[in-house]
Amino acid sequence: ASYDSALQILAHLVRDWSEFGAPVRRNLYDWCRQALRDHCPQYDQHDHHHLAILVPGAGMGRLAFDLATMDGHHVQALEVSVGMAAAASS
């Protein structure tokens, strides 16, 4: 199935925004957030030195959303799939 197919869009929506996708998000997205903390010495959550982050292939935008809302970073989400971008902006 293509990345723009309805099945792929639905699968990404479930993973990123439903309770069913929470285990996958914990395994993948929490790891990404922790890696930023571990590898970016300029990041200090308490001093509000937040990072500027680009999330390529953002899909439904959940990782970008979490980085911005939970961690306070300045985030740009980039998605080249018209179907994914349209569904994410809804």
Secondary structure, 3 states (H helix, E strand, C coil): CCCCCHHHHHHHHHHHHCHHHHHHHHHHHHHHHHHHHHHCCCCECCCCECCEEEEECCCCCHHHHHHHHCCCCEEEEECCCHHHHHHHCC
